[in-house]
């Protein structure tokens, strides 16, 4: 069962990276920059929402190693799921990026996340937007049904990708950064993005448990 769920995660991550970074390749160089940014943000956000609707009730639709680690830290998934999920997510992202190389030849970044900002600025931005995304995930998944969580999470991704994308690429996802970095050979900043997104997610999980779980557990104990 874990293997099948991990495969679903890989497929979902493939779709996210293929659609999102594919939109970057398609829309970059547009005459109206803000329209391009919104289009890319919508590509990522809508894909996230659709993947959640498709496999959310099956594997959880993490499609993001940082989210998997955050949910594990929040004790929502078993440790036995962590490595298979992360491996499958990374393989799905890499496969998506290599697929794009078959469609677009000799591109410099293949939609990768890179920035001309200072290292600490990249780290701070990615940490913050990943923490916000993870916090939203942890809160909306408590709601009944899957439609509202899908729209809320996809909307958060779309807003971040549209507004922050021009500055850091708005990764929020180690796998999303890994795939394009490997196929383009632009991996100098990979470590920054991986560390920032994972730590941001773990911080959100800690914050969620501090603000909400402790009160719940206390009331149940009483």
C-alpha contacts under 8 A as a table, 3 or more apart, distances in Angstrom:
res1	aa1	res2	aa2	distance
1	X	4	X	5.23
1	X	5	X	6.26
2	X	5	X	5.11
2	X	6	X	6.04
2	X	81	X	6.43
2	X	84	X	7.56
3	X	6	X	5.01
3	X	7	X	6.19
3	X	84	X	7.02
4	X	7	X	5.08
4	X	8	X	6.33
5	X	8	X	5.01
5	X	9	X	6.33
5	X	58	X	6.80
5	X	59	X	4.90
5	X	85	X	7.75
6	X	9	X	4.94
6	X	10	X	6.30
6	X	59	X	7.25
6	X	81	X	7.79
6	X	84	X	5.74
6	X	85	X	4.76
6	X	88	X	5.81
6	X	89	X	7.78
7	X	10	X	4.97
7	X	11	X	6.28
7	X	85	X	7.91
7	X	88	X	6.21
8	X	11	X	5.11
8	X	12	X	6.11
8	X	55	X	7.04
8	X	59	X	6.70
8	X	61	X	7.93
9	X	12	X	5.04
9	X	13	X	6.08
9	X	59	X	6.77
9	X	61	X	6.18
9	X	62	X	6.86
9	X	63	X	5.49
9	X	85	X	6.40
9	X	88	X	6.37
9	X	89	X	5.80
9	X	92	X	7.96
10	X	13	X	5.15
10	X	14	X	6.07
10	X	63	X	7.13
10	X	85	X	7.61
10	X	88	X	4.55
10	X	89	X	4.47
10	X	90	X	7.34
10	X	91	X	6.60
10	X	92	X	4.47
10	X	93	X	7.55
11	X	14	X	5.00
11	X	15	X	6.33
11	X	89	X	7.84
11	X	92	X	6.03
12	X	15	X	5.20
12	X	16	X	6.31
12	X	51	X	5.89
12	X	55	X	7.84
12	X	61	X	7.00
12	X	63	X	5.88
12	X	89	X	7.91
12	X	92	X	7.66
13	X	16	X	4.97
13	X	17	X	6.16
13	X	63	X	4.74
13	X	64	X	7.17
13	X	89	X	5.53
13	X	90	X	7.80
13	X	92	X	5.43
13	X	93	X	5.72
13	X	175	X	7.90
13	X	176	X	7.93
14	X	17	X	5.41
14	X	18	X	5.86
14	X	89	X	7.65
14	X	92	X	4.40
14	X	93	X	5.01
14	X	94	X	7.80
14	X	95	X	6.71
14	X	96	X	5.07
15	X	18	X	5.13
15	X	19	X	5.85
15	X	47	X	7.22
15	X	51	X	7.92
15	X	96	X	7.29
16	X	19	X	5.45
16	X	20	X	5.77
16	X	44	X	6.47
16	X	47	X	5.83
16	X	48	X	6.49
16	X	63	X	7.80
16	X	93	X	7.93
17	X	20	X	5.15
17	X	21	X	5.57
17	X	22	X	7.46
17	X	93	X	5.74
17	X	96	X	6.00
17	X	97	X	7.09
17	X	176	X	5.91
17	X	179	X	7.92
18	X	21	X	5.74
18	X	22	X	5.39
18	X	93	X	7.74
18	X	96	X	4.97
18	X	97	X	6.60
18	X	99	X	7.85
18	X	100	X	7.07
19	X	22	X	5.01
19	X	23	X	6.00
19	X	43	X	6.32
19	X	44	X	6.89
19	X	47	X	7.03
20	X	23	X	5.23
20	X	24	X	6.65
20	X	40	X	6.52
20	X	41	X	7.89
20	X	43	X	5.29
20	X	44	X	4.70
20	X	47	X	7.66
21	X	24	X	4.91
21	X	25	X	6.44
21	X	110	X	6.80
21	X	111	X	4.65
21	X	112	X	7.34
22	X	25	X	5.14
22	X	26	X	6.16
22	X	100	X	7.00
22	X	110	X	7.89
22	X	111	X	7.13
23	X	26	X	4.90
23	X	27	X	5.80
23	X	39	X	7.58
23	X	40	X	5.68
23	X	43	X	6.48
24	X	27	X	5.29
24	X	28	X	5.51
24	X	40	X	6.01
24	X	110	X	7.99
24	X	111	X	5.61
25	X	28	X	5.70
25	X	110	X	6.73
25	X	111	X	6.32
27	X	30	X	5.94
27	X	36	X	5.91
27	X	39	X	7.61
27	X	40	X	7.46
28	X	36	X	6.77
29	X	33	X	7.84
30	X	33	X	6.08
30	X	35	X	7.97
30	X	36	X	6.10
32	X	35	X	5.47
32	X	36	X	6.44
33	X	36	X	5.07
33	X	37	X	6.28
34	X	37	X	4.99
34	X	38	X	6.18
35	X	38	X	5.11
35	X	39	X	6.08
36	X	39	X	5.05
36	X	40	X	6.22
37	X	40	X	5.21
37	X	41	X	6.11
37	X	161	X	7.47
37	X	162	X	4.89
37	X	163	X	7.41
37	X	165	X	7.06
37	X	166	X	7.25
38	X	41	X	4.96
38	X	42	X	6.06
38	X	158	X	7.83
38	X	161	X	7.85
38	X	162	X	4.88
38	X	163	X	7.98
39	X	42	X	5.15
39	X	43	X	6.21
39	X	162	X	7.68
40	X	43	X	5.05
40	X	44	X	6.44
40	X	161	X	7.05
40	X	162	X	6.69
41	X	44	X	5.32
41	X	45	X	6.02
41	X	157	X	7.18
41	X	158	X	4.29
41	X	159	X	6.47
41	X	160	X	7.29
41	X	161	X	4.52
41	X	162	X	4.45
41	X	165	X	7.85
42	X	45	X	4.94
42	X	46	X	5.62
42	X	158	X	5.19
42	X	162	X	7.65
43	X	46	X	5.54
43	X	47	X	6.06
43	X	158	X	7.58
44	X	47	X	5.30
44	X	48	X	6.21
44	X	154	X	7.65
44	X	157	X	6.73
44	X	158	X	6.07
44	X	161	X	7.34
45	X	48	X	5.14
45	X	49	X	6.31
45	X	153	X	7.78
45	X	154	X	4.22
45	X	155	X	5.72
45	X	156	X	7.32
45	X	157	X	5.06
45	X	158	X	4.19
45	X	159	X	7.91
46	X	49	X	5.09
46	X	50	X	6.15
46	X	154	X	5.92
46	X	155	X	7.70
46	X	158	X	7.45
47	X	50	X	5.11
47	X	51	X	6.06
47	X	154	X	7.47
48	X	51	X	5.20
48	X	52	X	6.17
48	X	150	X	7.45
48	X	153	X	7.46
48	X	154	X	5.17
48	X	157	X	7.74
49	X	52	X	5.16
49	X	53	X	6.26
49	X	150	X	4.59
49	X	151	X	5.79
49	X	153	X	6.92
49	X	154	X	4.72
49	X	155	X	7.96
50	X	53	X	5.07
50	X	54	X	6.08
50	X	150	X	7.38
51	X	54	X	4.92
51	X	55	X	6.01
51	X	56	X	7.11
51	X	61	X	6.61
52	X	55	X	5.50
52	X	56	X	4.39
52	X	57	X	7.89
52	X	60	X	7.36
52	X	61	X	5.24
52	X	146	X	7.73
52	X	150	X	5.64
53	X	56	X	5.67
53	X	57	X	7.74
53	X	146	X	6.65
53	X	147	X	6.90
53	X	150	X	6.39
54	X	57	X	7.80
55	X	58	X	5.08
55	X	59	X	6.00
55	X	60	X	6.62
55	X	61	X	5.68
56	X	59	X	5.81
56	X	60	X	4.26
56	X	61	X	4.60
56	X	146	X	7.42
57	X	60	X	5.82
57	X	61	X	7.86
57	X	146	X	7.76
58	X	61	X	7.69
59	X	62	X	7.63
62	X	65	X	7.44
62	X	67	X	5.83
62	X	68	X	5.99
63	X	67	X	7.67
63	X	89	X	5.94
64	X	67	X	5.28
64	X	68	X	6.39
64	X	86	X	7.41
64	X	89	X	6.49
64	X	173	X	5.36
64	X	174	X	6.89
64	X	175	X	6.32
64	X	176	X	7.71
65	X	68	X	5.00
65	X	69	X	6.23
65	X	85	X	7.39
65	X	86	X	5.03
65	X	89	X	6.81
65	X	90	X	7.81
65	X	173	X	6.70
65	X	174	X	6.34
65	X	175	X	6.63
65	X	198	X	7.73
66	X	69	X	5.17
66	X	70	X	6.08
66	X	172	X	7.75
66	X	173	X	6.15
66	X	174	X	6.73
66	X	197	X	6.20
66	X	198	X	4.72
66	X	201	X	5.81
66	X	202	X	7.81
67	X	70	X	4.90
67	X	71	X	6.07
67	X	134	X	6.49
67	X	173	X	7.96
67	X	198	X	7.96
67	X	201	X	6.39
68	X	71	X	5.25
68	X	72	X	6.17
68	X	82	X	6.42
68	X	85	X	7.33
68	X	86	X	7.24
69	X	72	X	5.01
69	X	73	X	6.06
69	X	82	X	6.88
69	X	198	X	7.40
69	X	201	X	7.42
69	X	202	X	7.01
70	X	73	X	5.02
70	X	74	X	6.16
70	X	134	X	7.17
70	X	198	X	7.84
70	X	201	X	5.22
70	X	202	X	5.02
70	X	204	X	7.45
70	X	205	X	5.50
71	X	74	X	4.91
71	X	75	X	6.17
71	X	76	X	5.24
71	X	77	X	6.11
71	X	138	X	7.69
71	X	205	X	7.10
72	X	75	X	4.85
72	X	76	X	5.63
72	X	77	X	5.02
72	X	78	X	6.48
72	X	79	X	6.61
72	X	82	X	7.32
73	X	76	X	7.61
73	X	202	X	6.72
73	X	205	X	6.26
73	X	206	X	7.54
74	X	205	X	5.41
74	X	206	X	7.19
74	X	208	X	7.87
74	X	209	X	6.80
75	X	78	X	7.18
77	X	81	X	6.89
77	X	82	X	7.95
78	X	81	X	5.61
78	X	82	X	7.20
79	X	82	X	5.27
79	X	83	X	7.78
80	X	83	X	6.93
80	X	84	X	7.64
81	X	84	X	5.73
81	X	85	X	5.90
82	X	85	X	5.34
82	X	86	X	6.12
83	X	86	X	5.21
83	X	87	X	5.98
84	X	87	X	5.24
84	X	88	X	6.05
85	X	88	X	5.24
85	X	89	X	6.04
86	X	89	X	5.06
86	X	90	X	6.14
87	X	90	X	5.28
87	X	91	X	6.17
88	X	91	X	5.08
88	X	92	X	5.99
89	X	92	X	5.08
89	X	93	X	6.24
89	X	175	X	6.38
90	X	93	X	5.14
90	X	94	X	6.17
90	X	175	X	4.86
90	X	176	X	7.96
90	X	178	X	7.21
90	X	179	X	7.29
91	X	94	X	5.10
91	X	95	X	6.01
92	X	95	X	5.12
92	X	96	X	6.18
93	X	96	X	5.11
93	X	97	X	6.34
93	X	175	X	5.74
93	X	176	X	6.04
93	X	178	X	7.22
93	X	179	X	5.00
94	X	97	X	5.20
94	X	98	X	6.21
94	X	175	X	7.80
94	X	178	X	6.99
94	X	179	X	4.03
94	X	180	X	7.18
94	X	182	X	7.47
94	X	183	X	7.78
95	X	98	X	5.14
95	X	99	X	6.06
95	X	179	X	7.43
96	X	99	X	5.04
96	X	100	X	6.37
96	X	179	X	7.29
97	X	100	X	5.10
97	X	101	X	6.55
97	X	110	X	7.12
97	X	179	X	5.43
97	X	180	X	5.53
97	X	183	X	6.60
98	X	101	X	5.06
98	X	102	X	6.88
98	X	179	X	7.85
98	X	183	X	6.39
99	X	102	X	5.35
99	X	103	X	6.95
100	X	103	X	5.07
100	X	104	X	5.98
100	X	110	X	7.52
101	X	104	X	5.12
101	X	105	X	5.69
101	X	106	X	7.61
101	X	107	X	7.91
101	X	110	X	7.68
101	X	183	X	7.78
102	X	105	X	6.65
104	X	107	X	6.74
107	X	110	X	5.76
107	X	184	X	7.45
108	X	184	X	6.11
109	X	112	X	5.16
109	X	180	X	6.53
109	X	181	X	7.22
109	X	184	X	5.22
109	X	186	X	6.79
110	X	180	X	5.49
110	X	183	X	7.55
110	X	184	X	6.39
111	X	180	X	6.26
112	X	169	X	7.41
112	X	176	X	7.97
112	X	177	X	6.01
112	X	179	X	7.84
112	X	180	X	4.78
112	X	181	X	5.92
112	X	184	X	7.97
112	X	186	X	7.92
113	X	168	X	6.22
113	X	169	X	4.59
113	X	170	X	7.24
113	X	171	X	6.38
113	X	177	X	5.81
113	X	180	X	7.90
113	X	181	X	7.84
114	X	168	X	5.92
114	X	169	X	6.36
114	X	189	X	6.82
115	X	122	X	7.21
115	X	167	X	6.26
115	X	168	X	4.97
115	X	169	X	7.30
116	X	167	X	7.92
117	X	121	X	6.13
117	X	122	X	6.25
117	X	167	X	7.50
117	X	168	X	7.77
118	X	121	X	5.20
118	X	122	X	6.38
119	X	122	X	5.24
119	X	123	X	6.22
119	X	192	X	7.42
120	X	123	X	5.04
120	X	124	X	5.99
121	X	124	X	5.11
121	X	125	X	6.09
122	X	125	X	5.33
122	X	126	X	6.09
122	X	168	X	6.30
122	X	192	X	7.47
122	X	193	X	7.67
123	X	126	X	5.35
123	X	127	X	5.85
123	X	192	X	6.15
123	X	193	X	6.78
123	X	195	X	7.95
123	X	196	X	5.24
124	X	127	X	5.11
124	X	128	X	6.11
124	X	196	X	7.29
125	X	128	X	5.25
125	X	129	X	6.22
125	X	168	X	7.67
126	X	129	X	5.36
126	X	130	X	5.92
126	X	168	X	7.58
126	X	170	X	6.67
126	X	171	X	6.97
126	X	172	X	6.18
126	X	193	X	6.87
126	X	196	X	5.69
126	X	197	X	5.89
126	X	200	X	7.52
127	X	130	X	5.39
127	X	131	X	6.05
127	X	172	X	7.86
127	X	196	X	4.69
127	X	197	X	5.37
127	X	198	X	7.88
127	X	199	X	6.67
127	X	200	X	4.35
127	X	201	X	7.71
128	X	131	X	5.09
128	X	132	X	6.21
128	X	200	X	6.25
129	X	132	X	5.04
129	X	133	X	6.14
129	X	160	X	7.03
129	X	170	X	7.65
129	X	172	X	6.67
129	X	200	X	7.73
130	X	133	X	5.01
130	X	134	X	6.02
130	X	172	X	4.75
130	X	173	X	7.78
130	X	197	X	5.55
130	X	198	X	7.98
130	X	200	X	5.33
130	X	201	X	5.83
131	X	134	X	5.12
131	X	135	X	6.02
131	X	197	X	7.73
131	X	200	X	4.43
131	X	201	X	4.95
131	X	202	X	7.70
131	X	203	X	6.51
131	X	204	X	4.96
132	X	135	X	5.13
132	X	136	X	6.20
132	X	204	X	7.16
133	X	136	X	5.17
133	X	137	X	6.24
133	X	153	X	7.16
133	X	156	X	6.48
133	X	157	X	7.22
133	X	172	X	7.79
133	X	201	X	7.97
134	X	137	X	4.97
134	X	138	X	6.16
134	X	200	X	7.97
134	X	201	X	5.52
134	X	204	X	5.91
134	X	205	X	7.26
135	X	138	X	5.13
135	X	139	X	6.25
135	X	201	X	7.87
135	X	204	X	5.26
135	X	205	X	6.93
135	X	208	X	6.86
136	X	139	X	5.24
136	X	140	X	5.95
136	X	152	X	7.62
136	X	153	X	6.78
136	X	156	X	7.99
137	X	140	X	5.49
137	X	141	X	5.93
137	X	149	X	7.42
137	X	153	X	6.31
138	X	141	X	5.74
138	X	142	X	7.09
138	X	205	X	7.55
138	X	208	X	7.37
139	X	142	X	5.65
139	X	143	X	7.70
140	X	143	X	5.46
140	X	148	X	7.54
140	X	149	X	5.27
140	X	152	X	7.35
141	X	144	X	7.61
141	X	146	X	7.83
141	X	149	X	5.87
143	X	146	X	7.98
143	X	148	X	7.83
143	X	149	X	7.38
145	X	148	X	7.05
145	X	149	X	7.75
146	X	149	X	5.46
146	X	150	X	6.06
147	X	150	X	5.11
147	X	151	X	6.24
148	X	151	X	5.16
148	X	152	X	5.98
149	X	152	X	5.05
149	X	153	X	5.88
150	X	153	X	5.43
150	X	154	X	5.88
151	X	154	X	5.17
151	X	155	X	5.71
152	X	155	X	5.07
152	X	156	X	6.15
153	X	156	X	5.12
153	X	157	X	6.31
154	X	157	X	5.13
154	X	158	X	6.10
155	X	158	X	4.98
155	X	159	X	6.12
156	X	159	X	5.24
156	X	160	X	6.17
157	X	160	X	5.23
157	X	161	X	5.95
158	X	161	X	5.16
158	X	162	X	6.01
159	X	162	X	5.19
159	X	163	X	5.99
160	X	163	X	5.26
160	X	164	X	5.34
160	X	165	X	6.89
160	X	170	X	6.27
161	X	164	X	5.54
161	X	165	X	4.66
161	X	169	X	6.93
161	X	170	X	5.22
161	X	171	X	7.83
162	X	165	X	5.58
162	X	166	X	7.64
163	X	166	X	7.06
164	X	167	X	5.48
164	X	168	X	6.41
164	X	169	X	6.60
164	X	170	X	5.45
165	X	168	X	5.57
165	X	169	X	3.90
165	X	170	X	4.65
165	X	171	X	7.97
166	X	169	X	5.95
166	X	170	X	7.99
167	X	170	X	7.60
168	X	171	X	7.39
171	X	174	X	7.19
171	X	176	X	6.47
171	X	177	X	6.27
171	X	193	X	7.33
171	X	197	X	7.78
172	X	193	X	7.97
172	X	197	X	5.34
173	X	176	X	5.28
173	X	177	X	6.57
173	X	194	X	7.51
173	X	197	X	6.21
174	X	177	X	5.25
174	X	178	X	6.00
174	X	193	X	6.62
174	X	194	X	4.90
174	X	197	X	6.68
174	X	198	X	7.60
175	X	178	X	4.86
175	X	179	X	6.27
176	X	179	X	5.97
176	X	180	X	7.36
177	X	180	X	6.08
177	X	181	X	6.18
177	X	190	X	6.96
177	X	193	X	7.29
177	X	194	X	7.87
178	X	181	X	5.14
178	X	182	X	6.17
178	X	190	X	6.95
179	X	182	X	5.50
179	X	183	X	6.58
180	X	183	X	5.31
180	X	184	X	5.90
180	X	186	X	7.91
181	X	184	X	5.38
181	X	185	X	5.63
181	X	186	X	4.96
181	X	187	X	4.96
181	X	190	X	7.14
182	X	185	X	5.23
182	X	186	X	6.95
182	X	187	X	6.71
186	X	189	X	7.76
187	X	190	X	5.00
188	X	191	X	7.50
189	X	192	X	5.41
189	X	193	X	6.63
190	X	193	X	5.36
190	X	194	X	6.19
191	X	194	X	5.14
191	X	195	X	6.03
192	X	195	X	5.38
192	X	196	X	5.98
193	X	196	X	5.20
193	X	197	X	5.99
194	X	197	X	5.50
194	X	198	X	6.15
195	X	198	X	5.37
195	X	199	X	5.98
196	X	199	X	5.32
196	X	200	X	5.91
197	X	200	X	5.08
197	X	201	X	6.17
198	X	201	X	5.19
198	X	202	X	6.24
199	X	202	X	5.07
199	X	203	X	6.01
200	X	203	X	5.10
200	X	204	X	6.31
201	X	204	X	5.15
201	X	205	X	6.32
202	X	205	X	5.03
202	X	206	X	6.17
203	X	206	X	5.05
203	X	207	X	6.05
204	X	207	X	4.96
204	X	208	X	6.01
205	X	208	X	5.10
205	X	209	X	6.26
206	X	209	X	5.22
206	X	210	X	6.07
207	X	210	X	4.99
207	X	211	X	6.04
208	X	211	X	5.31
208	X	212	X	5.76
208	X	213	X	6.92
209	X	212	X	5.41
209	X	213	X	4.50
209	X	214	X	6.24
210	X	213	X	6.25
210	X	214	X	5.89
211	X	214	X	6.75
211	X	215	X	7.26
212	X	215	X	5.51
212	X	216	X	6.34
213	X	216	X	5.02
213	X	217	X	5.98
214	X	217	X	5.18
214	X	218	X	5.98
215	X	218	X	5.05
215	X	219	X	6.10
216	X	219	X	5.21
216	X	220	X	6.14
217	X	220	X	5.08
217	X	221	X	6.04
218	X	221	X	5.06
218	X	222	X	6.16
219	X	222	X	5.03
